Amino acid sequence: MRKPNLPQKTCARCGRPFSWRKKWERCWDEVRFCSQRCRRGGAAAS
């Protein structure tokens, strides 16, 4: 896959779009946050 063709989602915490990563290959359907910071709740929703 090329970068422009990767699937994207919107972060449930900050609302920013993020792209598929190789480490999320097996659990892409379960990924909701763009980073560990958002997962912990450190980034406030805008």
N, C-alpha and C positions, 0 to 999 in steps of 0.2 A: 504494500500500500504506500501511496505517496501522501505526504502531509496534508495537502488540501482535500484529500479523499477520506480522511479519517472521520469516524463518527464523532459527534459532539453532544454534550449534555450541558445543562445549566445547573450551577451549584445551588443546592437547597438553602444554603446560609447566605452567601454574598450575591448570588444572582449572576455571577460572571460565567461565560461559556468556557468549557474546558474540553480538551480532546482526549481521545482514547490513548491509553499507554499500554505498552507491552505487559507490564506487571499486572494490569487489570484484565488480561486476556480471558481468564477463566471466570471472573466475577463481574464483568462489565454491567450486567443487569442490576447488580446490587449496589454499585457505586453511586453515591449521592452528593459527595462533597469534593471540591477541587483540591483540597490540601488537608494536612493534619491540623493546621491552624483553624480552618473552618469546622472540621470535625469536633475539635475541642470546644468550639464556641468563642474563640478569641476574636474572630472578625465579625463585627456587628453588621447586621443587614442594613443596606442603604435605603 
